[in-house]
Amino acid sequence: MIKLESDWRDPRSRTLRVHYGAGKKSMNKPKTILIIILILLAGNVFLGVKYFSVVKELRQTQAALQTQTTNEKVLEFSKLFIKEVLKAETEVNFDTRLKLETAVRNLGDEEILNQWQKFVDSKTEAGAQEEVKNLLEMLVNKVK
Protein backbone atom coordinates (compact mmCIF):
# COMPACT_ATOMS: atom_id res chain seq x y z
CA MET A 1 0.00 0.00 0.00
CA ILE A 2 1.27 3.46 -0.85
CA LYS A 3 0.33 6.35 1.38
CA LEU A 4 0.95 9.97 0.44
CA GLU A 5 1.15 12.66 3.08
CA SER A 6 1.94 16.38 2.99
CA ASP A 7 2.22 18.86 5.77
CA TRP A 8 -0.69 21.13 5.02
CA ARG A 9 -0.14 23.25 8.15
CA ASP A 10 3.08 24.78 6.89
CA PRO A 11 2.49 26.67 3.64
CA ARG A 12 6.24 26.80 2.91
CA SER A 13 6.56 23.10 3.15
CA ARG A 14 6.51 21.47 -0.17
CA THR A 15 7.41 18.07 1.07
CA LEU A 16 5.45 15.09 0.15
CA ARG A 17 6.08 12.02 2.16
CA VAL A 18 5.52 8.66 0.58
CA HIS A 19 5.05 5.64 2.79
CA TYR A 20 5.54 2.20 1.30
CA GLY A 21 4.36 -0.90 2.97
CA ALA A 22 1.28 -2.91 3.56
CA GLY A 23 -0.91 -2.10 6.47
CA LYS A 24 -2.78 -4.78 8.40
CA LYS A 25 -6.06 -3.90 6.76
CA SER A 26 -4.78 -4.33 3.23
CA MET A 27 -3.25 -7.75 4.01
CA ASN A 28 -6.50 -8.99 5.52
CA LYS A 29 -8.60 -7.92 2.56
CA PRO A 30 -7.25 -10.53 0.06
CA LYS A 31 -7.42 -13.23 2.74
CA THR A 32 -11.03 -12.29 3.51
CA ILE A 33 -11.96 -12.38 -0.17
CA LEU A 34 -10.26 -15.76 -0.57
CA ILE A 35 -12.11 -17.15 2.45
CA ILE A 36 -15.44 -15.86 1.10
CA ILE A 37 -14.74 -17.40 -2.31
CA LEU A 38 -13.87 -20.76 -0.71
CA ILE A 39 -17.01 -20.69 1.42
CA LEU A 40 -19.16 -19.89 -1.63
CA LEU A 41 -17.45 -22.62 -3.65
CA ALA A 42 -18.00 -25.17 -0.89
CA GLY A 43 -21.65 -24.09 -0.67
CA ASN A 44 -22.09 -24.56 -4.41
CA VAL A 45 -20.53 -28.02 -4.30
CA PHE A 46 -22.77 -29.01 -1.38
CA LEU A 47 -25.91 -27.72 -3.09
CA GLY A 48 -24.93 -29.43 -6.36
CA VAL A 49 -24.53 -32.78 -4.64
CA LYS A 50 -27.80 -32.26 -2.79
CA TYR A 51 -29.57 -31.37 -6.06
CA PHE A 52 -28.45 -34.56 -7.81
CA SER A 53 -29.42 -36.59 -4.76
CA VAL A 54 -32.92 -35.12 -4.78
CA VAL A 55 -33.27 -35.67 -8.55
CA LYS A 56 -32.31 -39.34 -8.11
CA GLU A 57 -34.83 -39.75 -5.30
CA LEU A 58 -37.50 -38.06 -7.42
CA ARG A 59 -36.91 -40.49 -10.29
CA GLN A 60 -37.17 -43.45 -7.93
CA THR A 61 -40.39 -42.08 -6.46
CA GLN A 62 -41.87 -41.50 -9.92
CA ALA A 63 -41.00 -45.06 -10.95
CA ALA A 64 -42.58 -46.44 -7.77
CA LEU A 65 -45.70 -44.35 -8.36
CA GLN A 66 -45.96 -45.59 -11.94
CA THR A 67 -45.64 -49.20 -10.76
CA GLN A 68 -48.27 -48.66 -8.07
CA THR A 69 -50.67 -47.04 -10.52
CA THR A 70 -50.24 -49.92 -12.98
CA ASN A 71 -50.77 -52.45 -10.19
CA GLU A 72 -53.97 -50.73 -9.09
CA LYS A 73 -55.35 -50.69 -12.64
CA VAL A 74 -54.49 -54.36 -13.21
CA LEU A 75 -56.06 -55.39 -9.91
CA GLU A 76 -59.23 -53.37 -10.58
CA PHE A 77 -59.59 -54.96 -14.01
CA SER A 78 -58.94 -58.40 -12.52
CA LYS A 79 -61.64 -57.89 -9.88
CA LEU A 80 -64.08 -56.67 -12.49
CA PHE A 81 -63.27 -59.59 -14.81
CA ILE A 82 -63.69 -62.16 -12.05
CA LYS A 83 -66.94 -60.61 -10.83
CA GLU A 84 -68.56 -60.02 -14.21
CA VAL A 85 -67.23 -62.95 -16.26
CA LEU A 86 -66.00 -65.81 -14.11
CA LYS A 87 -68.73 -65.56 -11.47
CA ALA A 88 -71.49 -64.74 -13.95
CA GLU A 89 -74.36 -67.19 -13.98
CA THR A 90 -75.73 -65.93 -17.27
CA GLU A 91 -74.22 -64.78 -20.52
CA VAL A 92 -72.28 -61.50 -20.27
CA ASN A 93 -74.38 -58.63 -21.67
CA PHE A 94 -73.21 -55.90 -24.04
CA ASP A 95 -72.84 -53.19 -21.36
CA THR A 96 -70.64 -55.43 -19.22
CA ARG A 97 -68.50 -56.34 -22.23
CA LEU A 98 -68.15 -52.66 -23.06
CA LYS A 99 -67.16 -51.88 -19.48
CA LEU A 100 -64.55 -54.67 -19.54
CA GLU A 101 -63.24 -53.55 -22.94
CA THR A 102 -62.84 -49.98 -21.69
CA ALA A 103 -61.12 -51.16 -18.52
CA VAL A 104 -58.65 -53.33 -20.43
CA ARG A 105 -57.84 -50.47 -22.84
CA ASN A 106 -57.30 -48.10 -19.88
CA LEU A 107 -54.54 -50.39 -18.63
CA GLY A 108 -52.39 -49.14 -21.49
CA ASP A 109 -50.71 -52.52 -21.84
CA GLU A 110 -50.57 -53.85 -25.40
CA GLU A 111 -49.77 -57.40 -24.27
CA ILE A 112 -52.84 -57.62 -22.03
CA LEU A 113 -55.00 -56.06 -24.73
CA ASN A 114 -53.82 -58.66 -27.26
CA GLN A 115 -54.57 -61.48 -24.82
CA TRP A 116 -58.01 -59.94 -24.17
CA GLN A 117 -58.66 -59.94 -27.93
CA LYS A 118 -57.68 -63.61 -28.13
CA PHE A 119 -60.19 -64.36 -25.35
CA VAL A 120 -62.97 -62.35 -26.98
CA ASP A 121 -62.30 -63.86 -30.41
CA SER A 122 -62.38 -67.45 -29.11
CA LYS A 123 -64.66 -69.68 -31.20
CA THR A 124 -65.15 -72.54 -28.75
CA GLU A 125 -65.76 -72.80 -25.04
CA ALA A 126 -62.54 -74.79 -24.58
CA GLY A 127 -60.59 -72.14 -26.47
CA ALA A 128 -62.17 -69.40 -24.34
CA GLN A 129 -61.26 -71.25 -21.15
CA GLU A 130 -57.66 -71.60 -22.30
CA GLU A 131 -57.47 -67.89 -23.17
CA VAL A 132 -59.00 -66.96 -19.78
CA LYS A 133 -56.26 -68.93 -18.06
CA ASN A 134 -53.63 -67.15 -20.16
CA LEU A 135 -55.22 -63.76 -19.46
CA LEU A 136 -55.38 -64.34 -15.71
CA GLU A 137 -51.79 -65.57 -15.66
CA MET A 138 -50.68 -62.49 -17.55
CA LEU A 139 -52.59 -60.19 -15.18
CA VAL A 140 -51.01 -61.82 -12.13
CA ASN A 141 -47.54 -61.55 -13.68
CA LYS A 142 -48.03 -57.84 -14.39
CA VAL A 143 -48.49 -57.07 -10.69
CA LYS A 144 -45.10 -56.21 -9.21
C-alpha positions as CSV (number, residue, x, y, z in Angstrom):
1,M,0.0,0.0,0.0
2,I,1.3,3.5,-0.9
3,K,0.3,6.4,1.4
4,L,1.0,10.0,0.4
5,E,1.2,12.7,3.1
6,S,1.9,16.4,3.0
7,D,2.2,18.9,5.8
8,W,-0.7,21.1,5.0
9,R,-0.1,23.2,8.2
10,D,3.1,24.8,6.9
11,P,2.5,26.7,3.6
12,R,6.2,26.8,2.9
13,S,6.6,23.1,3.1
14,R,6.5,21.5,-0.2
15,T,7.4,18.1,1.1
16,L,5.4,15.1,0.2
17,R,6.1,12.0,2.2
18,V,5.5,8.7,0.6
19,H,5.1,5.6,2.8
20,Y,5.5,2.2,1.3
21,G,4.4,-0.9,3.0
22,A,1.3,-2.9,3.6
23,G,-0.9,-2.1,6.5
24,K,-2.8,-4.8,8.4
25,K,-6.1,-3.9,6.8
26,S,-4.8,-4.3,3.2
27,M,-3.2,-7.7,4.0
28,N,-6.5,-9.0,5.5
29,K,-8.6,-7.9,2.6
30,P,-7.2,-10.5,0.1
31,K,-7.4,-13.2,2.7
32,T,-11.0,-12.3,3.5
33,I,-12.0,-12.4,-0.2
34,L,-10.3,-15.8,-0.6
35,I,-12.1,-17.2,2.5
36,I,-15.4,-15.9,1.1
37,I,-14.7,-17.4,-2.3
38,L,-13.9,-20.8,-0.7
39,I,-17.0,-20.7,1.4
40,L,-19.2,-19.9,-1.6
41,L,-17.4,-22.6,-3.7
42,A,-18.0,-25.2,-0.9
43,G,-21.6,-24.1,-0.7
44,N,-22.1,-24.6,-4.4
45,V,-20.5,-28.0,-4.3
46,F,-22.8,-29.0,-1.4
47,L,-25.9,-27.7,-3.1
48,G,-24.9,-29.4,-6.4
49,V,-24.5,-32.8,-4.6
50,K,-27.8,-32.3,-2.8
51,Y,-29.6,-31.4,-6.1
52,F,-28.4,-34.6,-7.8
53,S,-29.4,-36.6,-4.8
54,V,-32.9,-35.1,-4.8
55,V,-33.3,-35.7,-8.5
56,K,-32.3,-39.3,-8.1
57,E,-34.8,-39.7,-5.3
58,L,-37.5,-38.1,-7.4
59,R,-36.9,-40.5,-10.3
60,Q,-37.2,-43.5,-7.9
61,T,-40.4,-42.1,-6.5
62,Q,-41.9,-41.5,-9.9
63,A,-41.0,-45.1,-11.0
64,A,-42.6,-46.4,-7.8
65,L,-45.7,-44.4,-8.4
66,Q,-46.0,-45.6,-11.9
67,T,-45.6,-49.2,-10.8
68,Q,-48.3,-48.7,-8.1
69,T,-50.7,-47.0,-10.5
70,T,-50.2,-49.9,-13.0
71,N,-50.8,-52.5,-10.2
72,E,-54.0,-50.7,-9.1
73,K,-55.4,-50.7,-12.6
74,V,-54.5,-54.4,-13.2
75,L,-56.1,-55.4,-9.9
76,E,-59.2,-53.4,-10.6
77,F,-59.6,-55.0,-14.0
78,S,-58.9,-58.4,-12.5
79,K,-61.6,-57.9,-9.9
80,L,-64.1,-56.7,-12.5
81,F,-63.3,-59.6,-14.8
82,I,-63.7,-62.2,-12.0
83,K,-66.9,-60.6,-10.8
84,E,-68.6,-60.0,-14.2
85,V,-67.2,-63.0,-16.3
86,L,-66.0,-65.8,-14.1
87,K,-68.7,-65.6,-11.5
88,A,-71.5,-64.7,-14.0
89,E,-74.4,-67.2,-14.0
90,T,-75.7,-65.9,-17.3
91,E,-74.2,-64.8,-20.5
92,V,-72.3,-61.5,-20.3
93,N,-74.4,-58.6,-21.7
94,F,-73.2,-55.9,-24.0
95,D,-72.8,-53.2,-21.4
96,T,-70.6,-55.4,-19.2
97,R,-68.5,-56.3,-22.2
98,L,-68.1,-52.7,-23.1
99,K,-67.2,-51.9,-19.5
100,L,-64.6,-54.7,-19.5
101,E,-63.2,-53.6,-22.9
102,T,-62.8,-50.0,-21.7
103,A,-61.1,-51.2,-18.5
104,V,-58.6,-53.3,-20.4
105,R,-57.8,-50.5,-22.8
106,N,-57.3,-48.1,-19.9
107,L,-54.5,-50.4,-18.6
108,G,-52.4,-49.1,-21.5
109,D,-50.7,-52.5,-21.8
110,E,-50.6,-53.9,-25.4
111,E,-49.8,-57.4,-24.3
112,I,-52.8,-57.6,-22.0
113,L,-55.0,-56.1,-24.7
114,N,-53.8,-58.7,-27.3
115,Q,-54.6,-61.5,-24.8
116,W,-58.0,-59.9,-24.2
117,Q,-58.7,-59.9,-27.9
118,K,-57.7,-63.6,-28.1
119,F,-60.2,-64.4,-25.4
120,V,-63.0,-62.3,-27.0
121,D,-62.3,-63.9,-30.4
122,S,-62.4,-67.5,-29.1
123,K,-64.7,-69.7,-31.2
124,T,-65.1,-72.5,-28.8
125,E,-65.8,-72.8,-25.0
126,A,-62.5,-74.8,-24.6
127,G,-60.6,-72.1,-26.5
128,A,-62.2,-69.4,-24.3
129,Q,-61.3,-71.2,-21.2
130,E,-57.7,-71.6,-22.3
131,E,-57.5,-67.9,-23.2
132,V,-59.0,-67.0,-19.8
133,K,-56.3,-68.9,-18.1
134,N,-53.6,-67.2,-20.2
135,L,-55.2,-63.8,-19.5
136,L,-55.4,-64.3,-15.7
137,E,-51.8,-65.6,-15.7
138,M,-50.7,-62.5,-17.6
139,L,-52.6,-60.2,-15.2
140,V,-51.0,-61.8,-12.1
141,N,-47.5,-61.6,-13.7
142,K,-48.0,-57.8,-14.4
143,V,-48.5,-57.1,-10.7
144,K,-45.1,-56.2,-9.2
